[in-house]
Amino acid sequence: MKNTDAQYKSIIEGCREIFKLKTKDYGTAWRILRPSSLTDQIFIKASRIRSIQEKGEMKIQESIEGEFKAMVNYSIMAMIQLEHPVKEGDYSIDEDVLFESYDSYAQETKDLMMDKNHDYGEAWRDMRISSMTDLILMKLLRIKQIEENDGQTLISEGLKSNYQDILNYSVFALILLSEGKSI
């Protein structure tokens, strides 16, 4: 049986390292983005993956794995923006708060995944990566609708839950790709 816990942890560590290095390169310039803009960034990444899956080829040699990793980081960035919104044009965020928030959201989302894995028996391992891409796109359309409704829902999960699902599907796809499953 696969060790999902260790695989998940390894992928998040890799994504966090990318986030850390990009923070050194760019600072927190992404803080200028509203959550809706981060949603659109994730949408661009997921749309590219789906396009490549449908066409069977890519012309820009940026890896599919890199796109899924970007979706992990953009999802966490969106959750950070929801919790720590920009105030009066001040886009800075304390580095300790930034990385504590990153780690907290990553852990909370992993805990959610482990609870769901308990109930669903790791059914995601039998899914196609193309289905995961479609589910991510569906979650993005839901997020866009919730954003259009000023963040309000009547009966459905909110923004954070949808970002967590996108993060988890991205990690699942990365695990399956690491095991040799095709896109």
Number of C-alpha atoms within 10 A of each C-alpha: 3 8 7 16 12 10 16 19 15 14 19 21 14 12 20 20 12 16 20 14 12 12 14 10 10 10 14 16 11 17 21 15 16 15 22 14 13 21 23 17 17 26 20 15 21 26 16 16 23 21 13 15 17 11 9 9 10 14 6 6 7 9 11 21 18 14 19 25 25 21 29 26 21 24 28 26 24 25 22 21 18 14 11 14 17 16 8 6 8 10 14 15 15 9 12 9 12 16 16 12 18 18 16 14 19 24 14 12 20 20 13 16 23 17 12 13 14 10 10 11 11 16 10 16 14 8 13 15 24 16 15 21 24 16 16 25 20 15 21 21 15 17 24 18 15 17 17 11 10 9 12 14 13 6 6 10 13 16 23 19 16 18 26 23 18 28 27 23 23 26 25 24 28 23 19 19 15 13 9 9 12 12 20
